[in-house]
Amino acid sequence: MSSDPDTTMRVVYLVCLLAFVAGGLFWGRRNLGKSLRDLMVWVLIFALAVIVYGFRDVLWRELLPAEMAVSDSGAIELRRASDGHFHARMEVNGVPVRFMVDTGASEIVLSRRDAERVGIDVDSLRFMGRALTANGPVETATVRLGVVKLGDLTETGVRASVSAGGLDTSLLGMAGLDRFAKVEISGDMMRLVP
């Protein structure tokens, strides 16, 4: 057994818990067979809970696969979401923002709500630009983002636009994708290779 005090205390706690449960099962009972069966059920439940907890990362990854992962080589792997699009989670000014990858968009466009979340004073922007979206034209304002992080790629002063409205999801357009050496789509996977 490890000499680590935390491990020792966990073992002591588990032994005490097991003794408490066993005592509760046997206290005042005359049927030893039923008590042993109940004890075995609790031991199996406890063992299953320990196993599930030990493999929680693997189970989570397999049951609810992430939309985005970074490989050992630094490539960003995006899994197609249930809406049929690829989404990337980027940090903008330290705030996580979910972007829809849009190869038809020329720039990085923040929705009004996301722009406010990352600290942009949207009310002071001048919406002089215009962009065509699937929902029709929207007014845009040009901004510079402080720190943008996507996977292992970190940049400062990135040019982007903010939508005046009519855009629910922020878009990662070609201005963001051009920062990668290669963009590959194979089935339900997109790889952004630095």
N, C-alpha and C positions, 0 to 999 in steps of 0.2 A: 504494500500500500504506500501511496505517496506520503511524504512528510509534510506536505503543504497543509497548513492549518484550515484553509477553506474546505479542502477535500475531506479532511477528517471530520469537520463539523457537519458537512453534508451527509456523510455516512452515519454519524451519530443521530442526526435528525431523522433520516430515513428509517433507522432501526427503531427509534422511539415511536415514529408514526406507525410502522408495521406492528409494533407491540400494542399500541393503543387500539388499532383496528382489530387485531386478533383478540385482544381482551374483550372488546365490545361484542365480538361475535360469540365468544365462549361464555360470557358472563350470564348466568341464570339459565343456561340451556342444558337440556338433558340429552338431546339428540346429537351425539358427537359426529355422525356422518353428515348431517345437514350443516353443522357448523364448519366442518372441514371443506365441504363443497362451497359454502359461502366465502370462506377464506380464500380458496383457490380462485374464485371468480374475482375477488378484489385484487389478488396478486396479479392475475392476468390483465385486469384493467390498468393497474399501476404500471406493469411492464409495457403494455401498449402505449400508454401515455409517455413513458420514458423514451421508447423507440421513436414515436412520432416527433417528440421534441428534439431528439438527436438528429433526425433527418429532415427537420423543418425546412431548411434551405433547399434541399433537393426536391421535396414535395412541392414547395411553393413554386419553384422554377418549372416543374413539370406540369402541375395542375393549372397554374396561372402564368403562362410564359410572358416574360417582359417584352414590351414592344421594342426596346432598345438595349443593346449590350455592346460593350467594347471588348474586342478580341485582344489577345496577347500582343499582336502586331500593331495595335492601335487603331485598327479598322473599326468603324462603327457599323454595327449590324442592326438593321431595323426590320422588324416583323410586321407584315401587313395586318392592320387592325380589322376589327369586325365591320367597320364602315367602308372597307375596301381601300383605304389610304394608308400611307406610311406616315408615322408620327415620330418626331424626335424631341426629347426633353433637353432643352438648353438652359443654362443659367445665364440670366441677363442681370447684371449688377447684383449678383449673389442670390437672385430669386429664380426658382425653377419655373420655366414656361414651356408649355407643350405646344410645339409647332407642327402644323401639317406640312409635309414635304410637297411642294407644288412646282413641278418642272415647267409649268406654263406661266408661272409668275417670274418676273425679272428680278425682283428685289426681296429683301427681308421685310415683312410687313407685320407690325404689331397691331393687334386689336386694341381698341380704346381701353378696354378693361385691363388687358395685360400691360399696356403702357403705364397706366396708373399704378399697377402693382409693382412695377420695377422702378418707380420713383420719378416718372416723367410728369411734369405739370402740363397735362393735356389742355387745360383751359387757356394756357398762354401760347399755344402753338398757332401758327398761321397755316391753315389748310388751303394751300395754293395749288397743290398737285391734284392729279386725277388718275385713277386706276380703274381698269375694267375688270370686273369679277364675274363669276357665274351668276351672281345676283344683280348684276348691273353695275353702273359706274359708282365709284365712291371717291370722296375727297380725301386727300392725304397730305400729311406734313412731313418734311424731311427732318430727321434727328440723327444724332451721333450717340451710339450706345457706349456706356462706360466700359465695362468688362463683359465679354461674351465668351462662354465656355461651352463647347460641344465635344464630349468625350475628352480626349487629351489635348485638343486644340483650344487654345486660349488667345483671344485677341482683344485689343482695346480700340476705342474710337471707331467702331464699325458703323458704317452708314446704313440707315434703315428708314422705313416710313412708318407713320402711325395713321391708322384709318380713323376718319372722323365718326364712323359708325357703319352699320351694315355688314360688318365682318365679325363673326363670333369667334373665329379661331385665328390665331396668328399663323402666318405663312412663312415657310423657309423656301424662298425662291432661288433662282439660279445664282444670284449674287452670293448666297451662302454656300451653295453646292460647288461653285467654281473654286472654292478654297481647297478642294480635294483633288488629288491626282486622277482618281478614277471613281465613277459612280456606276455600280453594277446592279442590275435587277435580275433575279433568277427566281421565278415562281413567286412565292410569298415572302422573299427576302430581298432587302436592298442593302448593299455594302458601300460605305463611303470610305475609300482608301486614301490615307494621307500621302 
